[in-house]
Amino acid sequence: MSYEKTSLTTNLDGSNRAYSSGAVGVTVFAGVLMIMVGVFHAIQGLVALFNDEFYVLGQEYIFQFDITAWGWIHLLLGVVVALAGAALFRGALWARTVAVVVAAVSMVSSFAWLPHHPVWSILIIALDVFVIWAVTLHGRDIVDE
């Protein structure tokens, strides 16, 4: 049977709060995932910009955009997601807020990208859900460590 390491810390405001090193690890992992998802988005964007014929539309879908436009959207979104993931390591409230918003935008963008690469889009959506869960549940623990 394994137990998670828990310690009691005294915060600047004088309150004692227990934190888990596992929770800190989950938040750091979420930051790494955000950086990776951002890089993946950027790579998708670069591929769409350099080779329009690489992505083919399999079925008709309600969202129909030009591949070049999607390339720019993915490239810019990828840079923002990666920067938000890097800022998450600071543990600041603004970084956690930006991480949640950017992960939600990434989820919507990946949903709209479903007709081009469905399995990849579902994977990115699942990673974004994990990031939102980790940041909202354990985001403060990285500051307390």
ZAVO-418976 format. One record per residue: x, y, z of N, C-alpha, C in turn. Coordinates in steps of 0.1 Angstrom, whole numbers, plus 2048, in hexadecimal, padded with zeros to 3 digits. Layout:
residues N
  n.X  n.Y  n.Z  ca.X  ca.Y  ca.Z  c.X  c.Y  c.Z
    X    Y    Z     X     Y     Z    X    Y    Z
...
This chain:
residues 145
  n.X  n.Y  n.Z  ca.X  ca.Y  ca.Z  c.X  c.Y  c.Z
  808  7F4  800   800   800   800  809  80C  800
  806  816  7F7   80E   822   7F7  806  82E  7FC
  80D  837  802   807   843   807  80E  84F  801
  806  858  7FE   80B   864   7F7  811  86D  802
  81D  873  7FF   824   87B   808  81C  888  80A
  819  88B  817   811   897   81A  819  89E  825
  81A  8AB  824   821   8B3   82E  818  8BF  831
  81B  8C5  83D   814   8D0   841  81D  8DC  840
  818  8E7  839   820   8F3   837  819  8FF  83D
  821  909  840   81C   915   845  81D  91F  83A
  812  924  836   811   92E   82B  815  93C  830
  816  945  827   819   953   82A  80E  959  833
  802  955  831   7F7   95B   839  7F6  954  847
  7FF  94B  84A   7FF   944   857  7F6  938  858
  7EF  935  84D   7E6   929   84E  7EE  91C  84B
  7EA  912  851   7F1   905   84E  7E8  8FD  844
  7EE  8F8  83A   7E7   8F1   82F  7EF  8E5  82B
  7E8  8DA  82B   7EF   8CE   826  7EF  8CD  817
  7FA  8C9  811   7FB   8C7   803  801  8BA  800
  7FF  8B6  7F4   804   8A9   7F0  80E  8AA  7E5
  819  8A3  7E6   823   8A4   7DC  81E  89E  7CF
  814  895  7D0   80E   88F   7C4  806  89A  7BD
  7FF  8A2  7C4   7F7   8AD   7BE  800  8B7  7B7
  80C  8BA  7BD   816   8C2   7B6  81A  8BC  7A9
  81D  8AF  7AA   821   8A8   79E  816  8A8  793
  80A  8A7  797   7FF   8A7   78D  7FE  8B5  786
  800  8BF  78E   800   8CD   788  80C  8CF  77F
  818  8CA  783   824   8CB   77A  821  8C3  76D
  81C  8B7  76F   818   8AF   763  80F  8B7  75A
  805  8BE  760   7FB   8C5   757  803  8D0  750
  80C  8D7  756   814   8E1   74F  81C  8DB  744
  822  8D0  746   82A   8C9   73B  820  8C5  730
  814  8C0  734   80A   8BC   729  806  8C8  721
  804  8D4  728   800   8E0   721  80B  8E4  717
  818  8E3  71B   823   8E6   712  823  8DD  706
  821  8D0  709   821   8C6   6FE  815  8C8  6F5
  809  8CA  6FA   7FD   8CD   6F2  7FF  8D9  6E9
  805  8E3  6EF   808   8F0   6E7  811  8ED  6DC
  81B  8E5  6DE   825   8E1   6D3  81D  8D9  6C9
  815  8D0  6CD   80D   8C8   6C4  804  8D1  6BB
  7FD  8DA  6C1   7F5   8E3   6BA  7FE  8EB  6B0
  809  8F0  6B4   812   8F8   6AB  816  8EF  69F
  81A  8E3  6A2   81E   8DA   697  813  8D8  68D
  807  8D5  692   7FB   8D4   68A  7F9  8E0  681
  7FB  8EC  687   7F9   8F8   680  804  8FA  675
  810  8F7  678   81B   8F8   66E  819  8EE  663
  814  8E2  666   812   8D8   65B  807  8DE  652
  7FC  8E3  658   7F1   8E8   650  7F6  8F4  647
  7FF  8FD  64D   804   908   645  80D  904  63A
  815  8FA  63C   81F   8F6   632  81A  8ED  627
  80F  8E5  62B   80A   8DB   622  7FB  8DA  623
  7F4  8E1  61B   7E5   8E2   61C  7DF  8D4  619
  7E5  8CC  611   7E0   8BF   60D  7E2  8B4  617
  7E9  8B7  622   7EC   8AC   62C  7E0  8A8  633
  7D8  8B2  637   7CB   8AF   63E  7C0  8AE  634
  7B9  8A3  634   7AE   8A1   62B  7A1  89F  633
  796  8A4  62E   789   8A4   635  783  896  632
  780  88E  63C   77B   881   639  76C  882  637
  764  888  640   756   889   63F  752  898  640
  746  89A  63B   741   8A8   63C  73F  8AB  64B
  742  8B7  64F   741   8BB   65D  73B  8C9  65E
  735  8CC  668   72F   8D9   669  739  8E5  669
  745  8E2  66E   74F   8EC   66E  758  8EA  662
  758  8F4  659   760   8F3   64D  768  8FF  64C
  776  8FE  64E   77F   909   64D  78A  906  643
  790  910  63F   79C   90F   636  7A7  909  63E
  7AE  900  639   7B9   8F9   640  7C4  904  644
  7C7  90D  63C   7D1   918   63F  7CC  920  64B
  7BF  923  64C   7BA   92A   658  7BC  922  664
  7B9  915  663   7BA   90C   66E  7C9  90B  672
  7D2  90B  668   7E0   90B   66B  7E4  917  674
  7E0  923  671   7E3   92E   679  7DD  92E  687
  7D0  929  687   7C9   927   694  7D1  91E  69D
  7D5  912  698   7DC   908   6A0  7EA  90D  6A4
  7F1  914  69B   7FE   919   69E  7FD  923  6A9
  7F5  92D  6A8   7F3   937   6B3  7EE  931  6C0
  7E4  929  6BF   7DF   922   6CB  7EA  91A  6D2
  7F2  913  6CA   7FD   90B   6CF  807  913  6D7
  80B  91E  6D2   814   927   6D9  80E  92C  6E6
  802  930  6E6   7FB   935   6F2  7FA  929  6FC
  7F6  91D  6F8   7F5   912   701  802  90F  707
  80D  90E  6FF   81A   90B   705  81F  916  70E
  81D  922  70B   821   92D   715  819  92C  722
  80C  929  721   804   928   72D  809  91C  735
  80D  911  72F   812   906   736  81F  909  73D
  827  911  737   834   915   73D  831  91E  749
  827  927  748   824   930   753  81D  929  75E
  818  91D  75C   811   915   766  81B  911  771
  828  90F  76D   832   90B   776  834  915  781
  831  922  77F   832   92C   789  827  92B  794
  81C  924  790   811   922   79A  809  92E  79D
  80B  939  795   803   945   798  7F4  942  794
  7EB  94A  79B   7DD   949   798  7DA  94C  789
  7E1  957  784   7DE   95B   776  7E2  950  76D
  7ED  949  770   7F2   93E   767  7E8  932  767
  7E3  92F  773   7D9   924   773  7CC  928  76C
  7C8  935  76D   7BC   939   766  7BE  939  757
  7C9  93E  753   7CC   93D   744  7CD  92F  740
  7D3  926  748   7D4   918   744  7C6  912  742
  7BD  915  74A   7AF   90F   749  7A9  915  73C
  7AA  922  73A   7A3   928   72F  7AA  923  722
  7B7  922  721   7BE   91E   715  7BB  90F  712
  7BA  907  71D   7B7   8F9   71B  7A9  8F7  716
  7A0  8FF  71A   792   8FF   715  791  903  707
  799  90D  703   799   912   6F5  7A0  907  6EC
  7AA  900  6F2   7B0   8F5   6EB  7A7  8EA  6E8
  79E  8E7  6F2   794   8DD   6F1  78A  8E0  6E6
  786  8EC  6E5   77C   8F0   6DB  783  8F0  6CD
  78F  8F4  6CC   796   8F4   6C0  798  8E5  6BB
  79C  8DD  6C4   79E   8CE   6C1  790  8C8  6BC
  785  8CC  6C3   778   8C7   6BF  775  8CB  6B0
  778  8D7  6AD   776   8DC   69F  77F  8D5  695
  78A  8D0  69A   794   8C9   691  791  8BA  68F
  786  8B6  696   783   8A7   695  782  8A1  687
  77C  8A8  67D   77B   8A1   671  789  89F  66A
  793  8A6  66E   7A0   8A4   667  7A8  899  66E
  7A9  899  67B   7B0   88F   682  7A8  88B  68F
  79E  882  68E   795   880   69A  79C  87A  6A6
  7A5  870  6A4   7AB   86A   6B0  7B5  874  6B7
  7BC  87B  6AF   7C5   885   6B5  7BE  890  6BC
  7B3  894  6B6   7AB   89F   6BD  7A5  89A  6CA
  7A0  88D  6CA   79B   888   6D7  7A6  887  6E1
  7B2  883  6DD   7BD   882   6E7  7C0  890  6EC
  7C0  89A  6E4   7C3   8A7   6E9  7B8  8AC  6F2
  7AC  8A9  6EF   7A1   8AD   6F8  7A2  8A6  706
  7A6  899  706   7A7   892   712  7B3  898  71A
  7BE  89C  714   7C9   8A2   71B  7C5  8B0  721
  7BD  8B7  719   7B9   8C4   71E  7AF  8C3  72A
  7A7  8B8  72A   79E   8B6   736  7A7  8B3  742
  7B1  8AB  740   7BA   8A8   74B  7C1  8B4  751
  7C5  8BD  748   7CC   8C9   74C  7C2  8D2  754
  7B6  8D4  74F   7AC   8DC   757  7AA  8D6  764
  7A8  8C9  765   7A6   8C2   772  7B2  8C4  77B
  7BE  8C2  776   7CA   8C4   77F  7CC  8D2  784
  7CA  8DB  77B   7CC   8E9   77F  7C2  8EE  788
  7B5  8EB  786   7AB   8F0   78F  7AB  8E9  79D
  7AF  8DC  79D   7AF   8D5   7AA  7BB  8D6  7B2
  7C7  8D6  7AB   7D4   8D6   7B2  7DD  8E2  7AE
  7D8  8EC  7A8   7E0   8F7   7A3  7E7  8FE  7AE
  7E1  900  7B9   7E7   908   7C4  7F2  901  7CB
  7F2  8F3  7CB   7FC   8EC   7D2  80A  8EE  7CD
  80C  8F2  7C0   819   8F4   7BB  81F  901  7C1
  817  90A  7C5   81C   916   7CC  820  913  7DA
  819  90A  7E1   81B   907   7EF  828  8FF  7F1
  82D  8F9  7E7   838   8EF   7E9  845  8F7  7ED
